[in-house]
Amino acid sequence: MSNPAATADHLAGLQRSATTCDALPAALIPADHDAAYAAQDALIEHLDGERVGYKIAATGPAAQQLLGVDAPLWGQIVGPMVHDSPCTVSVADFASTPIVEAEIGLVIGPDGLSAVEARPIIELAASRFTNMAAVGSACTIADNIAATAFAVGPSVALDSLGDLSQLTAVITVDGQEQARGTGKAVLGSPINALAWLCEELTARGRTLPPGSIISSGAVAIKRGMEAGQHIVADFGPLGQVQVSTTA
């Protein structure tokens, strides 16, 4: 039988100490995705700050295959995870070496369903597991899909950006290109990812408060981050996000 509170306690301890484990003790492994999301909710209660939005993960076939799922997953963003760009982060604050993801952020409008603005985002995702793929999707959900830090740029009116599926993001490190992609990588468009999330949350009796920020899924990915780097994600008309790293 699953024990969401105990699972969350264990993961919160790893998060506080910025350490990882190979796997959860057998008694703490969520039995299914419902139990995993219950553990995720309990984990969020351990964190400082209020929920300000959600992240969407596994929005492409490669990530879904890695986690053994056939649909995306979602996690929750709380205020202290969000850093206004440009910002500086310490690599010592992450449980594992972060994955650097360029994502198109969507800001929810008054109807609680659709976006009115977009924001450029660098997500620094750091799992509390040494091998996220090995532990499976339920444990990954319980771990809040590795949500750790989000560097966020200024808002831009959504109707000024055109088709988000064609928006290109380029990640550079110290001026050297590392990865690029388009919004098409996110379920065909970040707007599709938002529609999926709204359906999922509605099914669980949840709503999106106006102003919520949705990190819609990875457009471009760079694996690994070291101290002393300057990381930039350039989204063209959506703007740039900049992160500097220290030890």
Secondary structure, DSSP 8 states (H G I E B T S, - for coil): ---HHHHHHHHHHHHHHT--BSS--GGGS-SSHHHHHHHHHHHHHHSSS-EEEEEEE--SHHHHHHHT-SS-EEEEEEGGGEEESSEEEEGGGSSS--EEEEEEEEEE-TTSSSEEEEEEEEEEE--SBS-HHHH-HHHHHHTGGG--EEEE---EEGGGS--GGG-EEEEEETTEEEEEEEGGGTTTSHHHHHHHHHHHHHHTT----TT-EEEEEEEEEEE---TT-EEEEE-GGG-EEEEEEE-
